[in-house]
Amino acid sequence: MLGLVKGSTIQSKNIGRDITQGFKTLVGGELKAYTEMMNEARALATKRMTEEAEALGADAVVNIRYASSGIMQGAAEVIAYGTAVKFR
């Protein structure tokens, strides 16, 4: 075991898309712009975590977890973290 590795990002959508998604909440359904934003954020956080593991010489990252939180209106932070390991 090499230790904990993590990657994070804070992302937001532009004001125009934020307004259109606000209208969408009135009628219900998926907020696709926010789904897209969160998918992009998870991918970037995962990439950053992987890069940190590679810098340590890890062969893999195990027990990967994700956490997210709202930072402000229309912006969210995503953190990916796990344990970097090296195989014998």
Residue pairs with C-beta under 8 A, 6 or more apart in sequence:
1 83
1 84
1 85
2 53
2 56
2 57
2 58
2 83
2 84
2 85
2 86
3 56
3 83
3 84
4 81
4 82
4 83
4 84
5 49
5 52
5 53
5 56
5 58
5 61
5 81
5 82
5 83
5 84
6 48
6 49
6 52
6 79
6 80
6 81
6 82
7 44
7 45
7 46
7 47
7 48
7 49
7 50
7 51
7 52
7 79
7 80
7 81
8 45
8 48
8 77
8 78
8 79
8 80
9 41
9 44
9 45
9 48
9 77
9 78
10 41
10 71
10 75
10 76
10 77
11 37
11 38
11 40
11 41
11 44
11 75
11 76
11 78
12 18
12 37
12 72
12 74
12 75
12 76
13 21
13 33
13 34
13 37
13 74
17 33
18 33
18 73
18 74
20 33
21 31
21 33
21 34
24 31
25 31
37 76
38 68
38 76
38 78
41 68
41 76
41 77
41 78
42 66
42 78
42 80
44 78
45 66
45 78
45 79
45 80
46 64
46 80
48 80
49 61
49 64
49 80
49 81
49 82
50 61
52 84
53 60
53 61
53 82
53 84
56 84
57 86
58 84
58 85
58 86
59 85
59 86
59 87
60 84
60 85
60 87
61 82
61 83
61 84
61 85
62 82
62 83
62 85
63 82
63 83
64 80
64 81
64 82
65 80
65 81
65 82
66 78
66 79
66 80
67 78
67 79
67 81
68 76
68 77
68 78
68 79
69 76
69 77
70 76
71 77
